[in-house]
Amino acid sequence: MRGLPDLLASEAGRDFLAERGMFTDPAAFVGALRAPPSAALNDLVGQSADARSVHIGQQVCTDYLPSTLTKFTAAADLRERGGAAPVVLWHDADRADSERFGMRFVLPKGDQTFGIPLAPRAISAHEPRFIPVQPDAVAEAAVRLRDWQSGRIKDRPKPERAEAVERLDALVSVLQAGEPGEHLNQLNARVAGFLLSDALGGPIPTAHLSTMLDLGLLTASVERYVAVVTDVVKVFNEAVAGLVDADIDPRVRPLGEDYLPLNYSCPTSGARLHLQRETRAGRTIAVGHCKCGDVHAFDLGDSRSVSLDPLVESGRWSPDVSLPVHHLHLASGWVVGASTALYGTVLNAVAERALGLEPIPGLVPTELAAGDDQQSAPSLLVRYLTR
């Protein structure tokens, strides 16, 4: 099936995306932005209430490949263009090991790579917001980064070596700037923010998903989603089938009849679970079975009165792939990636047909047309350490 690079390669493909709310023309995208219904996100990041906030959602990591960097570059370009206020939303409620750089630095060594861990592999299935950072791991990472850079720059002229060491010193200062009791999401966000600010010519305002959850910014939207979950499943699956029929990879699979848009982190094992729907005496029960043997069940009420209170009180829940839908009231638009550009059209259909909501426009960076060709280029961190 065709992927995003195939669609971006033709006018018909780009029109297909635009008809479904995914713009490849930045000017058209900015022209479609409207002030968000709620100023809560703008307030959170210190922007004016009527700013046209455009969110860039990304798992919070220590580093990014060029294909991911294109989203942040597109956001910086929007900032320069005017008419849009980019905001990075650090996703810190996924498994830390679901991204290559989620809990380690990864550096090239010959034809291979090696990792510098920031947390034990044994807890790689935990969410970074729940993974404590050990000072010894940070100190060891700083030493190994310095050793690696030294080997890479040893044959350069002395002034270049001095500049490279100065850059590393700045990065190490950021790496070691955490407070006691810090968690991995905070360390990763600090490092990523530093590297991105250097690459993009200045910082972009940021917010953590965990903070947004704690403040209740997404709760009402997810409750509305759960209340019509049967319609959500029907529309979602029809939209997925429509893409497949058009020979386009939707990047998501159809939903089952027991679907709920909810994840929960088991307090015993730390594992992140996808909760499933059971109906008991007319009430919706969110159930998760952990490999540790624990069974977690949350009564969400009936279709007339859905409440996430039991989950919210736990402080250990998060939305699933439906997350962009729950930003519709908070943002004016979003910058999408290779996957979200495609399954985002599915979520737009759900917003319109199941929820009666108007989707916000998405911007598709045209650099994503390079696809896998970008993966062999140096990462953001490697570029910073060796330029």
C-alpha positions, -999 to +999 in steps of 0.1 A: +000+000+000+010+036-005+026+056+023+029+093+029+059+098+005+038+083-023+010+108-016+033+138-013+049+129-047+018+138-067-007+166-069-035+141-066-020+127-034-015+161-019-051+171-028-063+138-011-046+149+021-059+185+019-095+173+014-091+155+047-076+184+067-039+177+061-023+207+043+011+206+026+010+244+018+021+263+050+003+295+037-030+276+033-025+260+066-020+293+085-049+307+066-071+279+080-062+285+117-087+298+141-083+308+178-089+277+200-122+274+219-102+271+252-073+292+262-061+266+287-031+254+267-021+290+258-023+299+295-002+269+304+027+278+281+024+316+287+010+327+254-019+351+248-053+336+251-061+341+214-028+329+200-032+304+171-014+276+190-001+248+168+009+217+186+037+193+178+032+161+197+063+139+203+074+113+228+100+130+250+134+116+242+171+124+244+176+127+206+157+126+173+164+114+138+161+138+108+126+125+099+113+136+133+133+168+133+113+179+102+083+185+124+102+208+147+118+226+118+083+231+103+072+246+136+101+270+137+093+280+101+057+287+112+070+309+140+090+329+115+062+331+090+038+346+117+002+338+123+009+306+143+022+300+178+040+265+179+038+245+211+057+212+217+036+187+236+060+162+252+043+129+254+056+113+286+029+087+292+040+060+268+065+031+273+100+045+276+113+019+252+087+025+225+112+050+210+148+043+203+160+073+223+135+071+251+158+060+279+193+063+265+217+081+242+226+062+211+258+069+192+275+055+161+305+032+165+319+020+131+290+004+112+271-002+145+257+018+173+260+016+211+237+029+239+245+050+269+217+041+294+199+066+316+177+040+333+179+002+338+166-020+309+145-039+334+121-010+337+120-001+300+082-009+298+075+019+324+064+054+315+092+080+317+071+101+341+074+072+366+111+064+360+134+080+386+168+093+374+198+081+393+227+106+397+252+078+390+236+071+356+238+108+347+274+111+357+284+079+338+265+092+307+285+125+308+318+106+309+309+083+280+296+112+259+329+130+265+349+099+256+330+093+224+333+129+212+370+130+220+376+100+196+356+118+169+373+152+170+409+142+179+423+148+144+406+182+140+425+215+143+428+227+178+403+256+176+376+232+163+384+208+191+380+236+216+346+246+201+334+210+202+344+205+238+327+238+247+295+226+231+297+193+250+303+212+283+271+231+277+252+199+270+266+182+301+256+212+322+220+208+310+221+170+315+232+174+351+209+203+360+181+182+374+168+185+409+168+155+434+139+132+427+138+140+390+122+116+366+132+106+331+106+127+314+120+158+329+156+150+320+147+140+285+127+172+280+155+193+293+181+177+269+157+177+239+148+213+245+184+223+246+193+205+214+162+217+196+168+253+207+203+251+193+192+236+160+162+259+155+176+292+166+156+295+198+132+276+221+096+266+214+072+267+243+065+233+257+040+214+278+040+178+292+011+155+286+014+144+322+009+180+333-021+184+311-036+152+325-030+164+361-047+197+353-077+179+338-074+196+304-083+164+285-107+148+309-140+161+295-130+153+259-121+117+267-154+113+287-173+125+256-153+100+235-161+071+258-198+081+260-201+074+222-174+048+219-197+024+199-200+052+172-163+059+175-154+023+167-178+022+137-166+055+121-129+047+129-131+013+112-150+027+082-123+053+078-095+028+080-113+006+055-116+036+032-079+042+032-071+006+026-096+005-003-077+035-017-045+015-014-032+038+014-016+024+046-037+039+074-009+032+100-035+020+125-055-012+127-093-015+131-107-013+166-124-042+184-158-041+200-141-040+235-122-008+227-116+020+250-093+050+244-076+045+277-042+033+290-032+027+326+002+021+343+001-008+367+014+004+401+028-030+409+048-039+378+050-004+362+038-019+329+016+003+307-017-015+299-044-008+273-078-010+291-106-029+275-144-024+278-167-046+297-204-039+303-218-050+337-254-042+346-255-014+320-223+002+333-190+006+314-160-010+332-125-004+320-104-035+327-067-042+324-049-075+330-013-071+339+013-099+335+021-095+371-013-110+379-030-078+390-064-070+374-074-034+374-111-024+369-126+011+368-163+019+368-168+047+343-206+049+347-233+044+321-238+060+287-258+089+302-231+098+328-196+088+319-170+098+345-132+092+344-129+101+381-117+067+392-089+068+366-081+105+372-077+099+409-051+072+402-028+097+384-017+068+362-039+070+331-035+085+296-054+085+263-044+062+235-038+070+198-070+092+199-049+119+218-051+145+189-089+145+191-086+156+227-066+187+217-093+200+194-105+225+220-070+235+230-052+242+198-057+259+164-038+233+144-010+207+145+021+196+127+019+160+118+044+132+111+046+104+086+021+083+106-002+109+120-007+125+086-024+093+076-042+081+107-050+117+115-074+116+086-091+087+104-093+107+136-107+137+117-135+114+104-142+103+140-143+139+152-168+149+126-191+119+123-190+104+158-185+135+179-199+163+158-167+183+162-148+203+136-112+190+131-083+215+132-060+217+103-028+196+101+004+207+085+024+180+066+061+189+062+069+182+026+104+170+037+086+138+049+086+128+012+122+116+017+108+088+038+135+063+049+162+081+030+166+104+060+172+076+085+209+072+076+217+109+083+232+119+117+208+124+146+202+157+163+227+149+191+254+136+168+252+167+146+255+188+177+285+170+191+305+168+158+296+198+137 
